[in-house]
Amino acid sequence: MTAPAIGIDLGTTNSLAACVGSDGKPAAIRGADGEVIVPSCVSFAESGAAIVGRAARRRAVEDPRNTIFSVKRLMGKGIENLTEIERRLCPCEFVPAEGKLIKLRIRGREYTPQEISAMILREVADRASAALGETVTKAVITVPAYFDESQKQATMAAGKIAGLEVLRIVNEPTAAALAYGLDGLHDGVIAVYDLGGGTFDISILKIESGVFRVLATNGDASLGGDDFDRALMDLLIPLWEKAGGSRADLADPGIIQSLRQEAERAKIQLSSSATADILYERGSYPFRAAIAREDLEAAISPLFERSLGPCRRALADAELTIDRVDAVVLVGGATYTPLVRRRVEAFFNKKPYDALNPMEVVALGAAVQAKKLEGGFRNLLLLDVTPLSLGVETYGGAVDKVIARNTTIPARGKSEYTTFADNQTAIVFSIVQGERELAKDCRPLGQLILRGIPAMPAGMPRVEMNFHIDSDGLLTVTALERRSGAQAKVEIVPKHGLTLDEITRLVLEAAVNAKEDFRAARLATLRADAEFILKKLDAQMQRFGGRLDAQTRREIVEARDGLADAMRGESGDAIDGAHQYLEDVARVLVELTMDDAAASALRGKLV
């Protein structure tokens, strides 16, 4: 059977799915492990099999060159657009490809960001299928509101490669507003402040009698929680150097990833505690330290300030002042940061509304839209906008904007052009996106070539260009020479995107190899989990082994060796069985660990 359409939040740091239940309410979908979140991380085993999620994230330190995270920040980008930060995020090799497309070379094979993202989407969809008991084939996928045409096209392609019918691409803040609209948020003007792992968006919406109208959107596609992590890393590095580490060691991707993970852990701890304990044990330079919340806030304050510029521009585009905003909604994991909450409240002069989990609310809203597209929620209407202007490069390199930013979609626009040379029989139109006045400063999307124009003096042909943006925000352009009837049409495939033939090939390859890919991925994931468990067990045995009786110690060692043997084989079931048996036998170590932690917490205190 086929499951209902789901909503997927394809995040920079984490991804998840949601579905509207029989009670008419959206809920996040939990996997067999009880977790809602799937880390947006992919690691490639020596066999080439892809490991996705938590197991992949654990491999980032030990095998950084074959582990990719934050791939969303690479979507729709050309290799010349990569920043130094983005290159550091992925220590694997970047290679240029046809059409300036980014590819990553991993274990001798090249992958586009769309293919990596498709692996994450497939994992999320498979977990949803297992939870729902039916195969998921349709989804609404969310993107940052400030994603341009290239990035939206890349996301759509990722969904298709994952084998999903992508019903709609929805902006993340808009999806969040849909979820809150069903959760009792009253009609009025809503500001959605969305600070995720790698992107920031601000959207101003008006909710009225079930109609969700986006008035304006703005943002920064290179600002998010990842940047907070790096700011905290900059605080940790001097402490690490004092312990004996050197700047030269920072060329080691494993050390960078280890410091990054410790920074992320400390950042999360500082959301609820005044200080965070740092314990870095990698390599020859272990150190302990404490970071205060005020240290973190001083480091990330300039980053937060970057988000206020887009907020002011969105309000100006919506022709509203702050006092006209009725409610502020927080979205994204980075909004758990106390500084962000305080400063957002101060900027909008009202306490943020956060009744729904900021980590889940985007997926919940996507599920609402998915249900709507399948015939539900008939009294709900979503009117979104295009975030950036779309236009044509004219003679001399200027831009003629055909559809302005923040135009409600679906949208149409047209403009008329002519030739600049006598007897010109063809015109090449360059389609661009952006707010600058010169085409060289805007994002090139593609070209349309109109041929068959009758030979006429310059200025005589009348060429009408028509732009159409569909409900996903995707663009189609047509050109018609009115005197002769010559015409051309193009569905814009961005210069940094995949062609339709390439997408079709990847979809077919995925279908043909689905069974073997699933087996290989399962085997690689089980081996990665087993490797993690063995390392953890060895550390526990070194610490507590002397407190065990001889028989228990022997049983644990035999079970450990059994799992190690199973890992060298090709049977996933054998690894899974050996893993479960070891966990049962070694349960006493978990109890000793908990007892030790409790004793440590109570030491020096009166009970």
N, C-alpha and C positions, 0 to 999 in steps of 0.2 A: 504493500500500500504506500501511497504518497502522503507525506506529512503536510500540514498547512504551511504556508509561507512564513518564514521567520525574519526577524530583524537582526542584522549583524553590525556591531560596532567594531570596525577594523581599526584598532588603535595603534599608535606608535609604540607604546610600551606593552599594552595588554589588549586582548580582544575578547569579545563574548557575544553570545546570542540570546535572544529573548523571543517569546511567543505569547500570543493572546490565548488565554485558557478558556474553558467552557463557561467560566463566570464572567467573561467579557473583560477581564483585566490582564494587562501584560505582566509577565514575570520572567526574570532571568532564568536561563536553562542551566541546570547543574549537570556536570559530568558524573561518570561512575565513581570518581574520586571525591565527590561531594563539592568540588570547586566550581565556581562560576567563571573565573578568570582563566584565560589561556595566554600566558606570556607570548608576545609577538616576536618570538625568537626561533630561528631555525639553525640546526647544526647538522653537518654532514659527516657521517661515519666513514671509516676507511673504505667500506664497500661502496660508498657513494649514496647510500640510503639517507633520506632526510628524517631527522628527529625534530619534532615540533613541540614547543611548550616548555613546561618546567624542566624536563630532562635536558632539553637543549640549553636552557638558561644556565643550568649547573655546569655545562661543558664550556661555557664562555671563558672561564679562567684557565682550564687545562688545555683547551684546544681553540684558542681565540681566532686563529687564521681561517678556521673552517666553520665558524659560528657567526651568524648575522643577526643583529637586532636593530631596531629603529629603521627598518628598511622603508617605512612609509615616507621618511624624509627624502628618500631618493626617487620616489614615484614621479614619473613624468619629467625628470630632469636630464639635461644633457651633461656629458662628462665635463664640459667646460664650465658648467654652472656649479660644480661641487665646491663647497667651502672646505677650509682646513678642518673645521669641526666635524663635518660629515665624513671626511676621509678618515679621521681618527675613530669615528664611531664604528666603522667597518674596516678592521685591519687586513681584510683579504684584498686581493689584487683587483683594481679597477681596470677594465680594458675598453678602449673605444670600439664602437661598432657602427655599422651602416646607419646613416641618418642621425649621427651624433648620439645614438642611443647608449645609455649606460649599461654595461654588463659587468658582472662580478665573476672572476675566475676562481673556482673552488674545486679542489681535487681534480684538476685537469679538465673540468667542464665549465662552460660559461652559462650564466643565468642572468636574466633581466630581473629588475625589482618586481615586475608584474608576476613572474613565475614564483619568486620567493613568497610574495604576498598570497598567491594562489594556494600555496602549501598551508599557510596559516588559515585561510578561509576554509580549505578542505577539512582541516583538523576541527575547526569550530563546527562546521556542518555535520561532520561524522559524529561528534559528541552529541549534537542536538538530535541526530537520527536515532542514536542509541537511547537517549533519554525519552524521546517521544514514541519509540517503538515503531516508527515509520520512516521511510527514506525522505530526507529533505532535498528538494530539487529547486525550490524558488526562494528568493531572498530579496529584501531591501537592504542595501549597504549604505552606510553613512560615510561622509567625507567632511573634512573641515570646510567651513563656509567660504574661506578665502582660497581654497584650491582653485587653480585656473583650469582652463579647458584641457590642457595636456594631462594634468594630474587626475582630473575626473575620468578622462578617457582611459588612462592607465588603470584606474580602479575598476572600471567597467570590464576591461580586458582581463584583469586578475580574476574577477568573478566568473567570467566565461571559461577561463582556463581551469578553474576549480570545478567545472562541470555544473555550475549553477545558472539558472535563468534569473538574471538580475532584473527584477521588476521595476526598480526605481533606485536612483542615486539621490540621497537626501542629505542636506547639510546638517551637521551635528547639532548646532544650537537649535535649529528648527525642530529636529527630532526630540530634543529635550523639552521644548515647549509643548509639543504634542503630548508627551507623557504627563507633564504637569497639568495640562488642560483637562485630562481625564481624571487627574487626582484632586480636582477641586479648586485649582487656581482660578480666581475670579476674572471676569472680563476686564480688559484694560490694557495699558501699555506695559510690556514686559521687556526687560533687558536680560539677555542670556550671556553671562560671562563664562566662557568655556576655555579653561587652561588645562590642556592635556599633557601627554608625555612629550610631544614634539611640536605641537602647534597651538596657536591662540586665536580664538575667534570671539567677536562680540556681535550679537545680532539684536536689533530692536524690532519687536513684533507687537502687533495689536490683535488681541483676541476679542472676538465679538460674536456671540451666539453661534459658536461652533466653527467660525471662520478664523483661521490662523493666517494673518497677512504679515509677511515680512516687510518692514518699512525700509530697513537699511542693514547692511552688514559690512564689517571691516575686520582686519586681523593682521596677524604676523605668522606666516607659515614656517618660521624658524625660531619659535619661542615656545618653551614648554618646560615640563618637569626635568627633562634630560639636562637642560641648561642649569637648573638648580643643583643637580647632582655634580656637574662639572665645577660649579662655583664652590661647592663644599670640598670637592677633590683638591681644589687650589689651596684650601685651608689645611688639608691633611698632608700634602706633599712636604711642606717644611718640617712637620713633625716626623715624618718618615725619614727625611734627610738627617735630622738630628740623631736618629737611631742608627745611622750608618749607611742609609741608602744614598745613591748618587743620581744626579740628573741623567747620566748616561743609561742607567737601568730603566728609565722611563721609556726607552725605545722597545722594551720587551712588552708585547701586547698582553701577555699574561698578567704582568704586574699592573698595567693600566686597567685591565678588566677587573682585577681583584680590588684595586683601590676604588674603582667606580661602584662596585657592588657594596663595598663597605660604606661609601658615601651615601648611596641610596638607602641603605638600612638605617644609617644614622639620621638622615633627613626624615624618614618615616617616624622614628622614635621621638624626634624633636617636635613633632606635631602634637604629642600628648605629654611630653616631659620637658623640664627646663634644661636638662643636660642629656647628652648621649655618650655612652662609653664606647670608645674605639678600641678594638682589639684586632690588630693586623698581624698575621702570623706567617705570611708567605715569604719564602726565601730565607736569606741570612740576616734580615733586618726586621725582626718582629718589634712591635712597639705597642704600648698602651697609652691612651690619652682620653681626655674628656673635652667635648665640644659643647659650648653653651648655645642656647637658642638665639641669644642676641648676636653671637658670632655669625650664625647662619643668616639671620635677618639682615645684618649689615652687608653680607656678601650678595644676597639676592635682591636687595632693595632696588638697585639700578635695573635689574631685569624686570621687576614688577612695574617700574615706571614706564618701561617700553610698552606695556599693555594699555596705558591710559591714553596714549596718542590715538590709537584706533578707536577707543571708546568715545573720545571727543569727536572724531571724524564721523562715526556712525550716527551720533546724536545730531550733528550738523546736517548730515545727508537726510535724516528723517525729519529735519526742521523742528526739532524738539529741544527743550531745555531739561535739565536734570529733574526739576520739580514736577515735570509731566510724566515721569516714569513711576508707575504704580507698584512694581515689584521687580526685584533682582533675583535671578536664579543662578546658582553656582553649578557648574558642570566640570568634570575632569578631576583626576586624582590629585593634581597639584593644588586644587582649591582647598584641600585639607590643611594646607600650611597656614598657621595662625596669622602670619603677616598678611597674606593675601586676603583672608577674610576681614581683617580689621581695615585694611586699606580700601577694599571694595566697598565696605559699609560707609567709610568716610567719604569716598568719592561720590557715591549715589545718595548719600544722606539717608540711608534706610538699611535695616538689618536684612541680610540676604535670606532668601527663602530656600530651604534645603531639606524639605520633608522627604524627598527621594534620595537614594544613594547616588552621589555624584559620579561614581564609577559605573553605575548600571543604567542611569537615566537615558543616555543616548540610545542604547540598545532597546530599552523599553519603548521609546518613541518610534524607533524604526519598526518594531513589531506592530505598533498601532497603525502605521502607514501600510504595512504589509496586509494587515487585516482589512483595511479600507480598500485596498486594490483588489481584494478577493470578494468584495461586496458587503463588508461590514461597516459599521460606523457611518451610516449614510448621512447623518447630520453634521459630519465633519468635513471641512474643506481647507486644503493647504494651498496658500499662495506664496511661493518663494520668490527670490530675486537672483539675478546674476551678479556676482560680486565685482566683476571687472568689465570695463568697456570693451566692445568688439568693433573692429573697423578694418579699413583697407589702406594699404600704403599707396599714396598718390605720387604724382610726378614731383621729384625733388626730395622725396623721403619723408614727407609729412604724413600724418595719420588723419583720415576722415572717419570719425566715430559714427558708426551706423546704429549701434545699440548702446546706450549709456549704462554705466554701472548702476546697480540697485533698481533695474527695471524688472517689474514682475514677470515671471515666466509661467507658462509658455509666452514667448514674445516674438514679434516680427519687426524688421526694420528694412528700409530700402534707401538706395541712393543711386544717382545717375552719373555716368562717366563717359568719356569719349577718347579719341586717339590724339596723339601729339605729333604724328608724322603722316605725310601724305601716303595714300595707298597701303596703309597698315592693315593687314588681314588677320592679325591675332593680337590678343592682349593677355599678359600674365598678371593676375591679381594676387598680391601677397596679403593674406589675412593675418591680422595681429590682434593681441589682447593686452590691455594695459591702459594706464592713465596719462602717460607721457605724450608729448606732442610730436615727437619724431619716432619713426618706425624702429630705428636702431636701438631705442631705449625701451621698446615694448617686447613682449614675448611673441615670437613668430609661431603661428599655428599650422600653416600649410599654404598651398597655392592652388589657384583655379586658373586654368588656361582656356580662354574662349577663342576658338578657331572658326574659320569660315566667314569672316566679316568681309563683305564686298569692298573692293578697292574704291576708296572715296577720299576726298581732301581731308586733311586733319581737321578735327572738330565736328565733322558731319555725322559720324556714327553716334547713336544714342544707346548706350549700354546700361541696362537697369540691373543693379545688384540687389538681390533679396537675401536677407539673413533670417533664419528661423532657429530659435532655441526651443528645444522640447522640454517636457516636464522634468527631465533629468539634468537640464542645463547643458545638453550636448547640442552642437551647432551643425546646421546644414546651410550651404551657400549655393545660390543659383545665379547665373548671369544670362541676360537676354538682350541681343541687339535688336532693337525695336523695328528698324527699317527693313531688315532682311529676315528676321526670325531665327537667326543663329543663336544657339543656346548651349549652356554647359552647366553641370551640377557637380558638387562635391560634398561628401560627408567628411568633414575635416578630420583627417588622421594626423595628429600633431607630428612635427619633425622628430620629437623624442618618444613617439609612441610605437606600438606594434601595428603592422598592417593587418587587414582582415585575413589575408592568406596565412600570415604567421600565427594569428590567434587560432584559426581553424586547424592548422597543423598541430599546435600544442594541445588543443582540445582532443583531437583524434589520438595523439600519442598517449595522453592521459587515460583515455578510454581503453585503448588496446592493452596498455601495461598496468591497468588498475589493480588486478589481482596480485601480480608479482610485486608492484610498488607497495601495496598494503602489507604484504608478507615481509618485505625487506625493511620497511619502516618500523613495523611492529618489533621485528627482531633487533633492529638497531636501538630502538627505545628501551626494550627490555634489558639489553646489554648495558646501556648507559645507566639505567636505574640500578642494575645489579652492581655495577662498578662503584656507584655512589654508596650503596648499602655496605659493600665490602670495606671501603675506606672508613666509613663511619664505625663499622663493627670493630675493625682493627684498632681504632683509637680507643673505643670503649673497653676492649679486652686488655689493652695496655694499662688502662686506668683501673679497671675493676677485676681483672682476671684473677688476681690473688685472693679475692674475697669469695670466689666460687669454690664449691666442692669439686673434687676430681672428676666425678661422673658428668656433672653439668658442663664443666669446662671441655671434656672430651666430646660431648654431644654437640656443643656449639662449634668446635673446631671441625668435626666431621661434616656438619651442615654447611659450614663456610666453604670447605673444600668441594663439597657437592655442588654448590652454586658456582664456584670458580670453574669446575669442570663443565657444567652445563653452558656457561658463557662461551666456551670454546667450540661448542657444537652449533648446529643449524636449526635446532628445534626451539621455537619460541615457547611452546607449552612446557618443555622441560625446564627452561630458565624460570618461567613463571612459577612452576611447581616447587622448584628448589628455593626460590625467593620466599615463597609463602611459608615453606617448612622452616627456613632459617629464622624468619621473623617470629614464628611460634616458639622455636627452641630458645631464641635469644631474648625472649620477653623479660627475663629476669634482669638483663642489662638495662632495659628501659626503666624498670622499677628502681634499680640502684642509682641511675642518673637522676631520676626525679627526687629520690630520697636525699641525694647529695645536694641538689639545688635547694631543696626545702631547708636542709640543715644550714646551708650557707646563708640563706636569707634570714634565718632566725638567730644566727650566731651573734652573741653579745646583747641579745634582747631578752627581757623578762616575759615569760608566758603566764 
